[in-house]
Structure formats: structure tokens, C-alpha cells
Amino acid sequence: MINVSAFAQTPAYDISKDPKNGEITFRGPVTFEDLEKEPTFTWLTTGRDEYKPDENKVKFIREKIAAGNYTFVVFLGTWCSDSHDLVPRFRKVLELIKFPLTKVTMYGTDREKTTKNGEEKQYRVTLVPTIILFENDKESGRITETVQKSIEDDIASFFPD
């Protein structure tokens, strides 16, 4: 007799409900794929699909990113309206610059801006979303909670002309 067992893979993040607004909260390491699998996170695909970034800024970023060794670290709140606004736009820019998602590390936070394993302390995160660009493991720029003009303008400002 053969015994076959199937085990569902346990996610690396905790799932709960935000006590203030009832939104589903992912706390810990997450990927865009994890976020896209959650049926209530319609804000991600809708925001990405509806966003029309400045093509000249996207081209500028694509050229600069291609010339270096860059990674992003992102902290977001799946319960947070600012994350609902900015993270899908960031995702759209990543697609347009053809940035490999394997070079994006993301962490979901709870309302207190804590992750499952305390990564927010290492990166000094106090607000979400926080998007940090690294070149060769050195921080090159940071977007915290909101943008000055647009996500692509703010990322472009991280690169010298």
C-alpha cells in the first residue's frame, strides 16, 4: 500500500485582520505573487493596470538600473491606504523597466509597522510604504509613505544625471 500525503506550504508571513479597518494583514516576508493570490487585494491589480507612468522617466530608470547592481527592499501594509496607492504603481514601474522581481525583497507589516522577524528595525522603517533602493548593498534612495511627484520621478531622483 502506498500512502501519499500532500502538505500545503505554510506561508512565510502571518495572516490576520487589522483591528482598526478589518483589512487582511500580511506580516512578514511576502512577494507580489503572494499578494496577487489574495482575492481581496484587488487594489494591487487595479492600481497597477490603471497607472500610466511618465514614459521618459521610465526609460531613464531602465537605463540607469541596467548599468548597475540594484535591489529594492519594500515594506508595506496590506491594511494601509498609502500602500494600496503606491505599491501597485511601483509594481507597474518594475514591469516597465523589466526589473527582475527576484531582486525585490518585500515585507508586510502590521499597524505598528512591525514584521514577523523584526526586519523593520534593521532598515529603520517607521512608516509604510517604504521603498528602498540599494546599489551594491548600499542605500541609494528611499521613498517613505508618499512620493514628492510620482513613483517614477522619485526613483529617477535616486540616480545622478
VOMI-132279 format. One record per residue: residue in one letter; x, y, z of N, C-alpha, C, O, CB in turn. Coordinates in steps of 0.02 Angstrom, whole numbers, padded with zeros to 5 digits, always signed. Atoms other than C-alpha are relative to their C-alpha. Glycine has a CB too. Layout:
N
AXYZXYZXYZXYZXYZ/...
END
This chain:
161
M+00042-00059+00000+00000+00000+00000+00044+00062+00000+00093+00066+00037-00048+00000+00061/I-00037-00063+00005+00063+00173-00047-00040+00054+00035-00100+00062+00023+00014+00019-00074/N+00033-00055-00036+00024+00319+00067+00029+00066-00028+00088+00080-00021+00011-00006+00077/V-00021-00064+00028+00031+00487-00019-00032+00056+00041-00092+00058+00050-00019+00006-00076/S+00025-00057-00038+00017+00644+00086+00019+00064-00036+00074+00071-00062+00028-00001+00072/A-00014-00066+00030+00004+00819+00020+00000+00051+00056-00045+00053+00098-00053+00019-00055/F-00006-00052-00051+00061+00961+00128-00004+00068-00033+00033+00083-00080+00066-00008+00040/A+00002-00069+00025+00010+01139+00095+00060+00037+00027+00077+00031+00086-00068+00035+00020/Q-00058-00038-00022+00159+01252+00102-00023+00057+00045-00066+00096+00027+00041+00027-00061/T+00016-00053-00047+00149+01366+00253+00033+00064-00024+00092+00065-00038+00021-00018+00072/P-00031-00062+00022+00174+01547+00203+00051+00025+00051+00047+00009+00110-00054+00053-00012/A-00052-00029-00042+00324+01640+00272-00026+00058+00041+00008+00084+00085+00060+00022-00042/Y+00030-00058-00033+00207+01777+00332-00060-00022+00042-00091-00074+00030-00021+00053-00051/D+00060+00011-00040+00071+01784+00464-00058+00037-00033-00049+00089-00063+00011+00023+00074/I+00060-00031+00027-00107+01824+00412-00047+00014+00058-00061-00030+00099-00034-00046-00054/S+00048-00019-00052-00227+01919+00525-00046+00054-00029-00041+00072-00088+00035+00025+00065/K+00043-00055+00020-00361+02053+00518+00021+00062+00038+00032+00059+00099-00075-00016+00012/D-00017-00062-00033-00318+02233+00554-00057+00019+00047-00115+00020+00026+00013+00057-00052/P+00053-00015-00048-00413+02282+00712-00037+00065-00014-00094+00074+00008+00029+00003+00069/K+00031-00065+00012-00449+02458+00650-00047+00000-00060-00103+00026-00056+00053+00052-00009/N+00042-00003+00060-00516+02432+00473-00021-00069-00026-00057-00073-00076+00037+00036-00054/G+00021+00067+00020-00537+02242+00460+00035-00028-00062+00018-00082-00084-00072+00000-00012/E-00037+00023+00059-00418+02228+00312+00044-00060+00018+00069-00065+00074+00043+00057-00031/I-00046+00056-00010-00319+02067+00292+00071+00028+00003+00091+00069-00038-00007-00053-00057/T-00069-00023-00011-00142+02094+00356+00048-00057-00010+00043-00109+00022+00008+00029+00071/F-00055+00046+00009+00009+02001+00291+00059+00030+00038+00077+00088+00027+00017-00011-00076/R-00055-00024-00041+00153+02017+00415+00059-00048-00007+00056-00105+00015-00021+00005+00075/G-00059+00041+00013+00324+01953+00363+00020+00003-00073-00007+00044-00110-00012-00072+00021/P-00024-00001+00069+00414+01914+00200-00056-00020-00048-00089-00072-00039+00060-00048-00008/V+00052+00013+00051+00295+01923+00051+00028+00014-00069+00080+00047-00077-00063+00044+00013/T-00018-00014+00070+00307+01926-00138-00061+00030-00034-00117+00027-00007+00025-00065-00037/F+00058-00023+00039+00199+02007-00270-00047-00058-00014-00108-00049-00015+00024+00034-00065/E+00041+00059+00014+00140+01831-00310-00045-00016+00061-00104-00033+00052+00044-00061-00017/D+00040+00011-00060+00082+01810-00129-00058+00049+00003-00115+00031+00017+00043+00006+00064/L+00052-00052-00003-00013+01974-00137-00052-00012-00054-00112-00003-00042+00031+00070-00009/E+00046+00011+00055-00090+01932-00306-00046-00060+00012-00100-00063-00017+00038-00009-00064/K+00042+00060-00014-00156+01765-00239-00057+00015+00048-00106-00022+00051+00044-00055+00029/E+00053-00017-00049-00260+01851-00104-00058+00034-00037-00049+00089-00063+00028+00047+00057/P+00055-00026+00040-00431+01879-00184-00027+00069+00022-00056+00105-00018-00057-00048+00000/T+00025-00066-00024-00473+02031-00076+00047+00057-00018+00029+00116-00009-00011-00002+00075/F-00048-00053+00016-00318+02126-00133-00008+00025-00072+00040+00028-00110+00072-00025+00011/T+00013-00025+00068-00400+02193-00291+00036+00067-00013+00048+00085-00070-00075+00008-00011/W-00036-00063+00006-00311+02359-00257+00066-00008-00037+00089+00039-00070+00012+00030+00069/L-00066+00011+00031-00148+02282-00319-00006-00001-00076+00029+00037-00111+00031-00064+00025/T+00005+00005+00073-00201+02233-00495-00036+00061-00030-00016+00085-00083-00037-00064-00020/T+00035-00058+00026-00323+02377-00518+00047+00061-00002+00050+00096-00052-00062+00016+00044/G-00047-00057-00003-00194+02506-00463+00055-00006-00051+00074+00044-00082+00030+00006+00069/R-00053+00011+00050-00059+02429-00573-00027+00011-00070+00005+00046-00111+00029-00071+00006/D+00027-00004+00068-00171+02416-00726-00021+00071-00019-00016+00090-00077-00059-00047-00007/E+00024-00068+00014-00239+02593-00711+00055+00053-00001+00044+00108-00026-00052+00019+00051/Y-00053-00050-00005-00073+02680-00680+00036+00010-00066+00054-00039-00100+00049-00020+00054/K-00034-00018+00062+00007+02770-00827+00061+00044+00017+00055+00105+00020-00048+00037-00050/P-00059-00039-00019+00184+02822-00779+00030+00039-00059+00016+00025-00117+00053-00046+00028/D-00035-00041+00049+00288+02952-00871+00051-00044-00037+00098-00070-00007+00035+00060+00034/E-00042+00045+00040+00372+02856-01013+00073+00022-00001+00118-00021-00002-00026-00004-00071/N-00069-00024+00001+00527+02967-01015+00036-00017+00065+00095-00036+00064+00003+00075-00011/K-00030+00018-00065+00558+02937-00829+00013-00074+00003+00064-00096+00029-00046+00023+00058/V-00007+00073+00001+00531+02750-00852+00062-00019-00041+00101-00062-00020-00064-00034-00027/K-00057+00014+00043+00658+02747-00994+00065+00018+00036+00114-00019+00034-00005+00038-00068/F-00059-00023-00037+00783+02846-00888+00018-00051+00054+00076-00069+00061-00013+00069+00031/I-00012+00049-00054+00763+02724-00741+00025-00066-00030+00073-00095-00004-00065-00012+00041/R-00020+00063+00031+00777+02572-00855+00074+00002-00020+00111-00046-00008-00043-00015-00063/E-00070-00007+00021+00943+02636-00925+00047+00002+00060+00100-00029+00059+00010+00064-00041/K-00042-00005-00059+01013+02678-00753+00004-00066+00037+00058-00087+00059-00027+00055+00047/I+00003+00065-00036+00957+02514-00672+00043-00052-00037+00077-00092-00005-00073-00024+00006/A-00037+00050+00039+01034+02413-00814+00075+00008+00008+00113-00040-00002-00019+00006-00073/A-00072-00014-00005+01203+02494-00782+00030-00018+00068+00090-00008+00078+00012+00073-00014/G-00027+00014-00066+01219+02437-00601-00028-00063+00031-00066-00100+00001-00014+00058+00046/N+00023+00057-00039+01189+02306-00469-00050+00024+00052-00030+00041+00108+00059-00038+00033/Y+00051-00030-00042+01024+02362-00393-00048-00051+00028-00062-00103-00003-00039+00052-00039/T+00054+00038-00032+00898+02287-00274-00047+00049+00035-00028+00105+00050+00029-00054+00051/F+00048-00039-00039+00742+02352-00188-00020-00040+00062-00025-00101+00060-00062+00017-00043/V+00031+00028-00060+00679+02320-00012-00062+00043+00013-00058+00105+00015+00049+00000+00062/V+00064-00034-00007+00496+02364+00016-00036-00023+00063-00039-00082+00078-00044-00012-00063/F+00043+00014-00057+00391+02375+00173-00068+00029-00016-00074+00087-00036+00029+00030+00068/L+00067-00023+00015+00203+02387+00152-00048-00025+00053-00034-00072+00090-00022-00024-00068/G+00055+00023-00041+00043+02371+00249-00057-00019-00045-00084+00024-00080-00021+00054+00052/T+00056+00020+00042-00090+02269+00162-00065+00029+00025-00117+00025-00009-00005-00077-00003/W+00056-00033-00031-00211+02361+00276+00001+00076-00013-00047+00111+00004+00000-00013+00076/C-00017-00071+00003-00140+02533+00229-00019+00032-00067+00000+00007-00120+00074+00010+00012/S+00021-00033+00062-00218+02653+00102+00059+00028-00040+00057+00028-00101-00050+00057+00016/D-00059-00025+00036-00048+02731+00060+00034-00057-00038+00057-00048-00094+00049+00034+00049/S-00028+00058+00035+00019+02557+00019-00044-00021-00058-00019-00040-00111+00010-00059+00050/H+00047+00018+00053-00138+02520-00083+00010+00046-00060-00001+00025-00117-00072+00005+00025/D-00011-00048+00053-00097+02676-00185+00068-00008-00033+00073-00011-00094-00008+00070+00027/L-00068-00004+00025+00092+02668-00203+00029-00066-00025+00063-00068-00075+00044+00028+00053/V-00030+00064+00018+00137+02483-00211-00021-00024-00070+00021-00049-00106-00018-00053+00052/P+00017+00019+00069+00035+02446-00369+00035+00043-00053+00053+00018-00106-00075+00004-00009/R-00036-00043+00047+00115+02596-00454+00073-00020-00005+00102-00021-00060-00006+00075+00022/F-00068+00025+00000+00286+02534-00402+00005-00064-00041+00052-00072-00080+00024-00012+00073/R+00001+00063+00037+00242+02363-00472-00003+00013-00075+00032-00021-00114-00061-00043+00021/K+00006-00017+00071+00194+02442-00639+00067+00025-00026+00088+00006-00081-00055+00054-00010/V-00066-00026+00021+00360+02536-00649+00050-00058-00005+00089-00061-00053+00026+00053+00050/L-00046+00058+00004+00455+02375-00610-00011-00040-00064+00036-00061-00096-00010-00046+00061/E+00015+00037+00061+00365+02288-00753+00027+00037-00061+00058+00006-00105-00076-00009-00008/L-00020-00038+00059+00402+02428-00875+00076+00007-00007+00102+00012-00063-00030+00069+00003/I-00073-00004+00004+00587+02437-00831+00030-00071-00005+00091-00079-00009+00029+00037+00061/K-00021+00070+00005+00594+02246-00840+00048-00019+00057+00098-00053+00046+00033-00013-00068/F-00041+00014-00058+00666+02236-00665-00018-00069+00028-00077-00083+00038-00009+00054+00055/P+00015+00067-00024+00682+02056-00602-00029+00001+00071+00001+00029+00117+00063-00044-00001/L+00033+00001-00066+00562+02026-00457+00040-00039+00052+00029-00032+00112-00069-00029-00006/T-00044+00035-00047+00693+01911-00381+00047+00048+00036+00078+00029+00086+00040-00054-00037/K-00043-00050-00031+00788+02070-00339-00041+00051+00041-00017+00105+00058+00040+00036-00053/V+00043-00041-00042+00642+02142-00240-00017-00042+00062-00046-00096+00056-00066+00022-00038/T+00017+00033-00063+00626+02093-00057-00055+00041+00033-00047+00102+00043+00063-00007+00047/M+00056-00036-00029+00460+02138+00023-00019-00029+00068-00013-00089+00080-00061+00000-00047/Y+00024+00020-00066+00393+02133+00200-00067+00033+00013-00074+00094+00004+00052+00019+00055/G+00063-00027-00024+00215+02154+00258+00007+00018+00074+00042-00016+00112-00057-00051-00011/T-00002-00022-00070+00191+02248+00420-00070+00005+00028-00120+00008-00009+00035+00068+00006/D+00064-00014-00032+00053+02266+00546-00006+00075+00012+00038+00113-00010-00006-00040+00067/R+00012-00072-00010-00017+02434+00601+00056+00032+00041+00067+00093+00035-00067+00010+00035/E-00056-00027-00040+00129+02454+00723+00065+00003-00041+00118+00021-00015+00011-00042+00064/K-00057+00001+00046+00246+02437+00571+00052-00051+00019+00112-00041+00009+00033+00069-00004/T-00046+00054-00016+00322+02276+00635-00011-00058-00048-00067-00071-00071-00009-00023+00073/T+00002+00059+00042+00363+02124+00530+00003-00061+00044+00008-00056+00105+00058+00000-00052/K-00001+00062-00038+00364+01943+00582+00067-00012+00035+00069-00038+00090-00014-00058-00046/N-00067+00014-00027+00553+01938+00612+00041+00062+00016+00101+00058+00025+00038-00041-00049/G-00034-00061-00022+00595+02119+00655+00042+00036-00052+00085+00076-00034+00042-00016+00056/E-00041-00032+00052+00667+02173+00487-00009+00076-00001+00036+00112-00023-00018-00028-00068/E+00011-00073+00000+00591+02346+00510+00053+00037+00040+00068+00095+00027-00070+00016+00027/K-00052-00032-00041+00724+02381+00642+00064+00007-00041+00096+00060-00039+00014-00041+00064/Q-00061-00001+00041+00868+02337+00525-00001+00056-00051+00050+00088-00064+00010-00067-00035/Y+00007-00050+00052+00801+02455+00392-00028+00067+00025-00041+00112-00015-00045-00027-00055/R+00024-00062-00032+00740+02590+00514-00066+00024-00032-00072+00081-00052+00053+00054-00006/V+00065-00015+00030+00561+02584+00449-00049+00020+00055-00058-00016+00104-00027-00060-00040/T+00051-00023-00048+00430+02685+00543-00066+00016-00034-00117+00024-00001+00026+00061+00037/L+00060-00014+00038+00304+02720+00404-00004-00047-00060+00048-00070-00084-00002+00075-00023/V+00009+00040+00060+00231+02619+00262-00045+00037-00050-00089+00075-00030-00030-00069+00017/P-00054+00041+00026+00252+02602+00122+00067+00035+00005+00071+00096+00005-00015-00020-00071/T-00069-00023+00006+00440+02619+00124+00033-00041-00054+00032-00102-00052+00040-00006+00069/I-00033+00032+00056+00533+02580-00036+00072+00024+00000+00085+00084-00005-00036+00016-00069/I-00071-00018-00005+00723+02575-00026+00037-00031-00059+00030-00091-00073+00030-00025+00068/L-00042+00023+00055+00841+02562-00174+00071-00008+00026+00098+00036+00059-00003+00049-00061/F-00069+00014-00017+01011+02483-00147+00041-00011-00063+00018-00042-00111+00005-00062+00047/E-00048+00016+00051+01161+02483-00261+00059-00032+00035+00090-00002+00078+00022+00064-00041/N-00055+00037-00032+01290+02352-00214-00008+00000+00076+00041+00012+00112+00068+00029-00020/D+00016+00004-00071+01206+02335-00043+00007+00066+00038+00006+00066+00100+00045-00051+00032/K-00002-00066-00033+01221+02522-00007-00063+00038-00020-00081+00042-00078+00065+00039-00021/E+00062-00036+00014+01063+02625+00010+00013+00060-00046+00057+00101-00033-00033+00024+00065/S-00007-00054+00049+01043+02742-00140-00058+00049+00004-00052+00106-00018+00004-00028-00069/G+00058-00043-00005+00871+02813-00103-00057-00034+00036-00059-00095+00041-00023+00022-00069/R+00055+00026-00040+00713+02794-00001-00062+00042-00012-00060+00103-00012+00019-00001+00075/I+00066-00031+00003+00530+02833-00026-00037-00022+00062-00042-00081+00076-00040-00019-00066/T+00034+00016-00062+00433+02843+00136-00071+00028-00001-00080+00089-00001+00039+00028+00060/E+00072-00013-00006+00242+02841+00142-00032+00032-00062-00083+00008-00086-00013+00043+00059/T+00028-00033+00058+00211+02960-00003+00057+00020-00047+00115+00017-00028-00042+00062+00021/V-00051-00023+00047+00301+03024-00157-00003+00076-00006-00053+00107+00011-00011-00033-00070/Q-00002-00073+00011+00355+03201-00197-00041+00018-00062-00081+00065-00059+00073+00024-00009/K+00036-00015+00062+00287+03197-00376-00035-00063-00025-00096-00064-00033+00048+00027-00053/S+00027+00065+00021+00264+03017-00436+00051-00053+00018+00109-00036+00032-00018-00001-00078/I-00046+00054-00017+00342+02848-00402+00060-00001-00048+00117-00009-00026-00036-00068-00002/E-00055+00001+00047+00444+02855-00562+00044+00062+00006+00105+00057-00003-00026-00006-00071/D-00041-00060-00011+00501+03034-00530+00045-00008+00061+00104+00010+00059-00045+00062+00008/D-00039+00008-00062+00556+02992-00354+00056-00051-00009+00112-00041+00014-00046-00021+00057/I-00052+00050+00012+00650+02835-00410+00054+00031-00046+00113+00021-00034-00029-00064-00032/A-00048-00031+00045+00731+02933-00552+00047+00048+00037+00105+00055+00019-00036+00037-00056/S-00041-00048-00038+00793+03061-00425+00056-00034+00039+00102+00000+00062-00045+00039+00048/F-00053+00037-00036+00899+02924-00343+00064-00006-00041+00118-00022-00015-00025-00070+00018/F-00056+00009+00046+01014+02922-00495+00028+00068-00020-00010+00114-00036-00021-00039-00062/P-00029-00062+00025+01138+03059-00539-00010+00004-00076-00009-00048-00110+00075+00004+00018/D+00011-00009+00072+01108+03131-00713+00061-00018-00041+00060-00014-00102-00019+00070-00016/
END
